[in-house]
Amino acid sequence: MHRRQRIAGLAVALACAAGVAQAQQHDHAAMQAKPAAADDDEDHSKMDHGKMDHSGMNHSGMNHSDMQNSSTDHSQHANDAPQAPRTPIPPITDADRKAAQPPAHGHHHGDGVFSYLLFDRLEVWDADAGTGQAWEAQGWIGTDRHRLWLRSEGEREAGHTESADIEVLYGRPVARWWDLVAGVRHDIAPGNGQSFAAIGVMGMAPQKFEIEATAYLGASGQTAARVEAEYELLLTNRLVLQPVIEAEWHGKRDASRGIGSGLGTVEAGLRLRYEFTRKFAPYVGLVHERSFGATADFMRDEGEATRDTRVVAGVRFWF
C-alpha cells in the first residue's frame, strides 16, 4: 500500500512539472511574437535616467555603424544661439570715421608755438695728431606746420678749427614724417667763409632710419650735397646703439679750401649711450673718416692722413 502511495505522489509531481514547463514555453513564444515597434510606444518621459546605473553595461560589443544621424532634429538647439544685445549698437557715422583717422603729418599739437634743441654729438678724442672735439646740433621753433630750423656741426683738432658750418632753414611737412627745408648755410671753415643756398628733406625712412639730404648752391657755381643716415637700436630700456654714416660731395674744385670735385669725405660712426634720463645720455664710440679723390690729394699735399680712426667719448642731451 505504501508502495502505491509513493507511485501516486511521483505521478502528481511529474504532472506539475510538465505544466510549469508548458507555461514558460508559452510565455517565451508570446514575447518573441511581440513586434519590435512596440518599444517605440513606450513612454520614457517619466523615467529617471539620473538614477540608472550604466557601469555594468559592455559598450565594446555595441555596433553603432547602423545609426542614422541624418534624421536627428537640431531645431531644438535654436534656443542656444547667442541673443542680440539688449542695447543696440549705434551705426558708425562719418564723424566717427574722421575721428579714427591719424593726423595727416604725424603728431599734431594744435597751433601753439613749440621749440626743441638737440645736441646729438658733443664729444672729444685723443689721437696721435692731438686732442680733438666735435659737435653736431639741431633745433627748431614753430608750430606743427611752420618751423624755423637751426643746424650746425664742426670739428676742432690741436686747437684749430678744421671745419664748421651753420644753417638757418624754413621747414614744413610735405608727407608723413617728412619735412621740406630751405634756407642758407654759411661755412666758417675751412678757408675763407662762404655761403650757400640750401634745399633738402629730412625725416624718417622705412625701418626707422633718420635721413637728412640737402643740396647747396654757392657763389661762382659752387655746388655741394650732404647726406646723413642714422639708426637707433634699443638694446635695453636705457642702453642705445646708434650707427651713423655721413657723406659729402662737391660739384666744383676749390683749391683755396682744399676741396676737390666729386665725393669728398665719408664718415661712419658707432656710438653706445646710456640714458640716465631720456634727455641726458653719455656715450662712447668708434669713428672712422676717409677722404676720396681730389680732396684726398689736397690732404696728402698738406701732410695730413686721408684716413682716421678714433675712439670718442661724449654726451647727448636735448631740451
C-alpha positions in Angstrom: 0.0 0.0 0.0 2.8 2.3 0.8 4.2 1.5 -2.5 1.1 2.6 -4.3 1.1 5.9 -2.4 4.7 6.6 -3.5 3.9 5.9 -7.1 0.8 8.2 -7.0 2.9 11.0 -5.4 5.5 10.7 -8.1 2.9 10.9 -10.8 1.4 14.1 -9.4 4.9 15.7 -9.2 5.6 14.9 -12.8 2.3 16.3 -13.9 3.0 19.6 -12.1 6.5 19.9 -13.6 5.1 19.4 -17.1 2.5 22.1 -16.5 5.1 24.7 -15.4 7.3 23.9 -18.5 4.4 24.4 -20.8 3.5 27.7 -19.2 7.1 29.0 -19.6 7.2 27.9 -23.2 4.0 29.8 -23.9 5.3 32.9 -22.3 8.5 33.0 -24.3 6.6 32.5 -27.6 4.4 35.4 -26.8 7.5 37.6 -26.1 9.0 36.6 -29.4 5.8 37.4 -31.3 5.7 40.9 -29.8 6.7 43.4 -32.6 9.8 45.5 -32.2 7.9 48.6 -32.9 6.2 48.3 -29.6 9.3 49.7 -27.9 8.6 52.9 -29.7 5.2 53.2 -28.0 6.7 53.2 -24.5 6.7 56.5 -22.7 10.2 57.3 -21.4 9.4 60.8 -20.2 8.8 59.6 -16.7 12.0 57.5 -16.5 14.7 59.0 -14.2 17.9 58.3 -16.1 19.9 60.1 -13.5 19.4 57.1 -11.1 20.2 54.5 -13.7 23.5 52.6 -13.3 25.2 52.1 -16.6 28.5 50.9 -15.1 27.8 47.3 -15.8 27.0 47.8 -19.5 29.5 46.5 -22.0 29.7 49.2 -24.7 32.6 47.4 -26.6 30.2 45.0 -28.1 27.7 47.5 -29.3 27.6 48.2 -33.0 27.0 51.9 -33.9 27.5 51.6 -37.6 23.8 51.4 -38.4 22.9 54.6 -36.5 21.4 57.3 -38.8 22.5 60.7 -37.6 20.9 62.5 -40.6 17.5 62.1 -39.0 18.5 64.0 -35.9 16.4 67.1 -35.3 18.6 70.1 -34.4 15.7 72.5 -34.3 15.6 72.4 -30.5 19.1 73.9 -30.4 18.0 77.1 -31.9 17.4 78.5 -28.3 21.2 78.0 -27.7 22.2 80.7 -30.3 23.6 84.0 -28.9 21.0 86.5 -28.2 21.0 90.0 -29.7 22.3 92.7 -27.3 19.6 94.4 -25.3 21.2 97.8 -26.1 21.5 98.2 -29.9 24.9 99.3 -31.2 24.6 102.7 -33.0 25.6 102.8 -36.6 29.1 104.3 -37.5 28.9 107.8 -38.8 31.2 109.9 -41.0 32.2 111.8 -37.9 33.3 108.6 -36.2 35.4 107.6 -39.2 37.1 111.0 -39.4 37.9 110.9 -35.7 39.6 107.5 -36.1 41.9 108.7 -38.8 45.5 109.6 -37.8 46.8 113.2 -38.5 48.0 113.8 -42.0 51.5 114.6 -40.9 52.3 112.6 -37.8 51.6 114.1 -34.4 49.5 117.2 -34.2 49.7 119.6 -31.2 47.5 122.4 -32.5 48.6 125.9 -33.5 50.8 126.5 -30.4 54.5 127.5 -30.7 57.0 125.0 -29.5 60.7 124.6 -29.5 63.3 121.8 -29.4 67.1 121.7 -29.3 69.2 118.5 -29.6 73.0 118.2 -29.2 73.3 114.8 -30.9 77.1 114.8 -30.6 79.3 116.7 -28.2 82.5 114.7 -28.0 86.2 114.6 -27.5 89.1 112.3 -28.5 92.8 111.9 -28.1 94.8 110.9 -31.2 98.3 111.0 -32.5 97.7 114.3 -34.1 96.4 115.7 -30.8 93.2 116.1 -28.9 90.0 117.0 -30.8 86.5 118.0 -30.3 83.4 117.7 -32.5 79.8 118.8 -32.3 76.5 118.3 -34.2 73.3 120.1 -33.1 70.0 120.9 -34.5 66.8 122.6 -33.2 63.6 124.3 -34.2 61.0 126.7 -33.1 57.5 127.0 -34.5 54.2 125.1 -35.0 53.5 121.7 -36.4 53.3 123.1 -40.0 55.8 126.0 -39.9 59.2 125.7 -38.3 62.4 127.7 -38.2 65.3 125.2 -38.1 68.9 125.7 -36.9 71.6 123.2 -37.7 75.4 123.2 -37.0 78.3 120.8 -37.0 82.1 121.1 -36.9 85.4 119.7 -35.7 88.4 121.1 -33.9 91.8 119.4 -33.7 95.0 120.5 -32.0 93.5 123.9 -31.2 92.5 124.7 -34.8 89.0 124.6 -36.3 89.1 122.1 -39.1 85.5 122.5 -40.3 82.4 124.4 -39.0 79.1 125.5 -40.6 75.7 126.8 -39.5 72.4 126.5 -41.3 69.2 128.5 -40.9 66.2 126.9 -42.7 62.5 127.2 -43.0 60.7 123.8 -42.9 57.2 122.5 -43.3 55.8 118.9 -43.6 55.2 117.6 -47.1 54.4 113.9 -46.2 54.0 111.9 -43.1 57.3 112.0 -41.1 59.0 114.2 -43.8 59.8 117.9 -43.9 61.0 120.0 -46.8 63.6 122.6 -45.7 65.1 125.6 -47.5 67.4 128.4 -46.4 71.0 129.3 -46.2 74.2 127.7 -45.0 77.4 129.5 -44.0 80.8 127.7 -43.8 83.1 129.2 -41.2 86.0 126.8 -42.0 88.0 125.6 -43.9 89.4 128.5 -45.7 87.6 131.8 -46.0 83.9 131.9 -45.1 81.4 131.0 -47.9 77.6 131.0 -48.0 75.2 128.7 -49.9 71.5 128.5 -50.6 70.2 125.2 -49.3 67.2 123.0 -50.0 66.6 119.5 -48.8 64.4 117.0 -47.0 64.6 115.4 -43.5 62.6 112.7 -41.9 62.2 109.1 -41.1 62.5 106.5 -43.8 61.1 102.9 -43.6 62.7 100.7 -40.9 63.0 103.9 -38.8 66.2 105.3 -40.4 66.5 109.0 -39.8 67.6 110.8 -43.0 68.9 114.2 -43.9 69.6 115.1 -47.5 70.5 118.6 -48.5 71.8 120.3 -51.7 73.7 123.5 -51.7 74.4 126.2 -54.3 77.1 128.9 -53.7 78.8 131.7 -55.5 80.7 131.2 -58.7 78.8 128.0 -59.4 79.9 126.1 -56.4 77.6 123.2 -55.6 77.6 120.6 -52.8 75.4 117.9 -51.3 75.4 116.2 -47.9 73.5 113.0 -46.9 73.4 111.7 -43.4 71.6 108.5 -42.2 71.4 107.2 -38.6 69.5 104.5 -36.8 68.9 103.8 -33.1 68.9 100.3 -31.8 67.4 99.8 -28.4 69.4 97.2 -26.5 67.7 97.8 -23.2 65.3 100.4 -21.9 68.4 102.7 -21.3 71.2 101.3 -23.5 71.0 102.5 -27.1 73.4 101.7 -30.0 73.5 104.4 -32.7 75.2 103.8 -36.1 75.5 106.8 -38.3 77.1 107.5 -41.7 77.6 110.8 -43.5 78.8 111.6 -47.0 79.6 114.9 -48.7 80.0 115.7 -52.4 81.3 118.8 -54.2 80.5 119.8 -57.7 83.5 122.0 -58.3 87.1 122.1 -57.3 88.1 124.8 -54.7 91.8 124.7 -54.0 91.7 127.6 -51.5 89.5 125.4 -49.3 91.2 122.1 -50.0 88.1 120.7 -51.7 88.1 118.6 -54.9 85.2 117.8 -57.2 83.2 114.6 -56.7 82.9 112.5 -53.5 84.9 114.3 -50.8 84.6 112.6 -47.4 82.7 109.8 -45.8 82.4 109.4 -42.0 81.0 106.3 -40.3 80.5 106.1 -36.5 79.1 103.7 -34.0 78.2 105.1 -30.6 76.8 103.4 -27.5 75.0 105.6 -25.0 73.4 105.1 -21.6 70.3 107.2 -21.0 70.2 108.2 -17.4 67.1 110.1 -18.5 65.6 110.5 -22.0 67.2 114.0 -22.1 70.7 113.1 -21.0 73.0 110.3 -22.0 76.8 109.9 -22.0 78.3 107.7 -24.7 81.4 106.1 -26.1 82.0 105.3 -29.7 84.3 104.5 -32.6 84.6 106.8 -35.7 86.2 106.2 -39.0 86.7 109.0 -41.5 88.1 108.8 -45.1 88.7 111.3 -47.9 88.4 110.5 -51.6 89.5 111.8 -55.0 91.0 115.3 -55.3 90.1 116.1 -51.7 92.4 113.3 -50.6 95.1 114.7 -52.9 94.9 118.1 -51.2 95.2 116.4 -47.8 98.3 114.5 -48.8 99.9 117.7 -50.1 99.3 119.2 -46.7 100.9 116.2 -45.0 97.6 115.0 -43.5 96.3 111.5 -43.4 93.4 110.6 -45.7 92.1 108.0 -43.2 91.5 108.4 -39.5 90.0 106.1 -36.9 89.5 107.3 -33.4 87.7 106.4 -30.1 85.4 109.2 -28.9 83.5 109.9 -25.7 80.8 112.5 -25.2 77.3 113.3 -24.1 74.0 113.6 -25.9 71.2 115.9 -24.5 68.2 117.8 -25.5 65.7 120.2 -24.1 
